[in-house]
Amino acid sequence: MAETREDHLKDVLREGQTAESHTEYLRRYIVLQYDIEVDGIGGDFGPILCYEIHTNGLHFAKLAEKWGISLSTLGRLICDHCERLEELPIVNHAGGANLERVLEILQVLVADQEVLLQMKDATIERLQDELK
């Protein structure tokens, strides 16, 4: 019996699955489908989520419907995404402010955020060009 597309996707995901959470599994499952079906939008869950909500204009109920998941599951995926965007805590072991180290860490975090914004802008521009 021929393997269905969905069975193939699940097999591919199982190969990479170790002790990841169900939320992480869903993130990878969604990304894999975008990698296969939508050129240029896949690769990472964050840009896919942002594209669907901010660029494609889907509200939560429509996005949950599109992805075939419940609103509560979408809420967990969004919460997980937002938590990943939070700044990492900086533990102060010296008792006083280690401002130079704090500044170094913040500069790295800002640079990472700028790269993500550039990727988002490039995707939006490319999609707009394709629509012309």
Residue, then its C-alpha position, 0 to 999 in steps of 0.5 A: m500500500a502506498e504511503t500517504r503524504e501525511d504518513h511520509l511527513k510523520d515518518v520524517l518527523r519521527e526520525g528527528q524526534t528524541a525527547e522533544s515536547h509535543t509543542e516542538y513536534l508540532r512546530r517541526y511538523i508545521v515547518l516541514q509542510y511549509d518547506i514542502e508546499v510554500d517556497g520561501i516561507g518555511g525554514d523556521f516556525g517564527p517567520i511562518l507564524c508571523y507571516e500568517i498573522h501579520t502578512n496574510g492577515l489570518h486571525f487565530a481561529k482561521l489560522a487554527e483552522k488552516w493548520g488543523i489544530s485547536l485554538s488552545t494548541l495554537g495558543r500554546l504554539i504562540c506562547d512558546h514562540c513568544e517565550r523564545l523571544e524573551e530576553l535571557p536572564i543575566v545573573n549578577h554574581a559579583g553583587g554589583a552591576n557588571l555593565e560591560r558584560v550586560l551590554e555585550i549580551l544585549q548587543v548580541l540579542v539585538a543583532d539576532q533580532e535585527v537579522l530576523l527583522q531583515m529576513k521578514d522584510a526580505t520575505i515580504e518584499r519578495l512576496q509583494d514582487e511576486l504579486k505584481 
